[in-house]
Amino acid sequence: MFDIVNNMNSLISNIETIVEKACRSKKNTFGYSAWTHHIAKVVTFSKQLADMMHADSEVVELAALLHDYASIINKDFYQDHHVHGAHLAQQLLEKYNYPQEKIEQIEHCILSHRASKNIKRETIEAEIIASADAMAHFTNIPSLFSLAYTVKGLETEEGKVFVMEKLERSWKKLLPEAKEIIKPQYRAAKMLFNNH
């Protein structure tokens, strides 16, 4: 059985290393900023929310680390990275003999984290991952423009619309506690887009 005390820190450290290494890879279309400007922020926000809401912190931290892993390792997975990511998380965590019940919780968090997909979040941990993902969008809007213009190759106005719509979807999926934390950034983004 999984030795929680001794293996949890080691498991999280190993998963963090795997994901960060994938972000550094030349195969990663999104560049290393996927780690520095998004995944690391999602981890921070998810841990903060898990603490505030008394959620399962290990499920939340592992799901946060792995929520975009599929699109990092294979750009063809981007459209359905939530589905591929859940499957990859299961494969990866099984190698560490992580408890199946917890793997299923992590899979659900990853599967339901996207605002553009209508997948019901059935646990507080899933709500936290979705919120932390959205919060990270507000703390680094330039990375959304990079996604729009560099990765997706959108024209100026198309990119602006893409970013605006992503931010609005992100705001709508936030838990009330997350909205309180990120409200200043949301208001600043609204002002930025309303002035142009």
C-alpha positions in Angstrom: 0.0 0.0 0.0 1.0 3.6 -0.6 3.1 4.9 2.3 1.4 8.3 2.7 3.9 10.0 5.0 7.1 9.1 3.3 6.0 8.8 -0.3 3.7 11.7 -0.8 6.4 14.4 -0.9 8.5 12.1 -3.1 5.5 11.4 -5.4 4.7 15.1 -5.7 8.3 16.0 -6.3 8.6 13.3 -9.0 5.4 14.4 -10.8 6.6 18.0 -10.6 9.9 17.0 -12.2 8.2 15.1 -15.0 5.8 17.9 -15.8 8.5 20.6 -15.6 10.8 18.6 -17.8 8.0 18.2 -20.4 7.5 22.0 -20.3 11.2 22.5 -21.0 11.1 20.1 -24.0 11.5 21.5 -27.5 8.4 19.4 -28.4 6.3 21.6 -26.1 4.5 24.0 -28.4 3.6 26.3 -25.5 7.2 26.8 -24.4 8.6 26.7 -20.9 6.2 29.5 -19.9 3.5 26.8 -19.7 5.3 25.9 -16.4 6.4 29.3 -15.1 3.3 31.3 -16.1 0.5 28.8 -15.8 1.0 25.4 -14.2 3.1 26.6 -11.2 0.4 29.3 -10.6 -2.4 26.7 -10.8 -0.6 24.7 -8.2 -0.2 27.7 -5.9 -3.8 28.8 -6.2 -5.1 25.2 -5.9 -3.2 24.7 -2.6 -4.4 28.0 -1.3 -8.1 27.1 -2.1 -7.7 23.6 -0.8 -6.5 25.0 2.5 -9.3 27.5 2.7 -12.0 24.9 1.8 -10.5 21.9 3.7 -10.2 19.9 0.5 -7.9 16.9 -0.1 -4.6 18.8 -0.7 -2.7 15.9 -2.3 -5.5 15.2 -4.8 -5.6 18.9 -5.6 -1.8 19.4 -5.9 -1.4 16.3 -8.2 -4.3 17.3 -10.4 -3.0 20.8 -10.6 0.4 19.5 -11.7 -1.1 17.2 -14.3 -4.1 19.2 -15.6 -2.5 20.4 -18.8 0.2 17.7 -19.1 -1.4 16.0 -22.2 -1.2 19.2 -24.3 2.3 19.8 -23.2 3.6 16.4 -24.3 1.6 16.3 -27.5 0.2 19.4 -29.3 -2.3 17.1 -31.1 -4.0 16.5 -27.7 -4.8 20.2 -27.1 -8.4 20.1 -28.2 -9.2 17.2 -25.9 -6.3 17.6 -23.4 -8.7 17.2 -20.5 -9.6 13.6 -21.7 -6.1 12.6 -22.6 -4.8 14.2 -19.5 -7.1 12.2 -17.2 -5.9 9.0 -19.0 -2.2 10.0 -18.7 -2.6 10.8 -15.0 -4.0 7.4 -14.4 -1.1 5.7 -16.2 1.5 7.8 -14.5 0.1 7.5 -11.0 -0.4 3.7 -11.3 3.3 3.4 -11.8 3.8 4.8 -8.3 1.2 2.4 -6.8 -0.9 5.4 -5.9 -4.4 4.4 -4.5 -6.9 3.9 -7.3 -9.6 5.9 -5.4 -7.4 8.9 -5.4 -6.4 8.4 -9.0 -10.1 8.5 -10.0 -10.5 11.8 -8.0 -7.5 13.3 -9.9 -8.9 12.1 -13.2 -12.2 13.7 -12.5 -10.4 17.0 -11.6 -8.5 17.0 -14.9 -11.5 15.9 -17.0 -13.7 18.6 -15.6 -11.3 21.6 -15.4 -12.1 23.3 -18.6 -14.7 26.1 -18.8 -15.2 25.5 -22.6 -16.5 21.9 -21.9 -19.7 21.2 -20.1 -18.5 18.5 -17.7 -20.1 18.6 -14.3 -17.7 19.0 -11.4 -18.7 16.5 -8.7 -16.2 17.3 -6.0 -14.8 20.3 -4.2 -11.4 19.2 -5.5 -12.6 19.4 -9.1 -14.1 22.9 -8.4 -10.8 24.0 -7.0 -8.8 22.8 -10.0 -11.2 24.6 -12.4 -11.0 27.7 -10.3 -7.2 27.6 -9.9 -6.8 27.2 -13.7 -9.0 30.2 -14.3 -7.2 32.3 -11.6 -3.9 31.6 -13.4 -5.4 33.1 -16.6 -6.0 36.4 -14.8 -2.6 36.6 -13.3 -0.9 36.3 -16.7 -2.9 37.7 -19.5 0.2 38.1 -21.7 0.4 34.3 -21.9 -3.1 34.2 -23.2 -2.1 36.6 -26.0 0.9 34.4 -26.7 -1.5 31.4 -27.0 -3.8 33.4 -29.3 -1.1 34.9 -31.6 1.8 32.5 -31.5 0.3 29.1 -30.9 -3.1 29.5 -32.6 -1.9 32.0 -35.2 -4.9 34.3 -34.9 -5.1 37.8 -36.4 -5.1 40.8 -34.1 -8.9 41.2 -33.6 -9.4 37.4 -33.5 -6.8 37.1 -30.8 -8.4 39.9 -28.7 -11.8 38.2 -28.9 -10.2 34.8 -28.0 -8.6 36.3 -24.9 -11.7 38.2 -23.9 -13.9 35.1 -24.3 -11.4 32.9 -22.4 -11.3 35.4 -19.5 -15.1 35.6 -19.3 -15.4 31.8 -19.3 -12.7 31.7 -16.7 -14.5 34.2 -14.5 -17.8 32.3 -14.7 -16.3 29.0 -13.5 -14.7 30.5 -10.4 -15.8 29.5 -6.9 -17.0 32.5 -4.9 -13.9 32.2 -2.7 -11.7 32.3 -5.9 -13.6 35.3 -7.2 -12.8 37.3 -4.1 -9.1 36.5 -4.5 -8.9 37.4 -8.2 -11.5 40.2 -8.4 -8.9 43.0 -8.7 -7.3 41.3 -11.7 -10.7 40.6 -13.3 -11.7 44.3 -12.9 -8.3 45.4 -14.4 -8.8 43.0 -17.4 -12.3 44.4 -18.0 -11.0 48.0 -18.0 -8.2 47.0 -20.4 -10.6 45.5 -22.9 -13.3 48.1 -22.5 -10.8 50.9 -23.4 -9.9 49.3 -26.7 
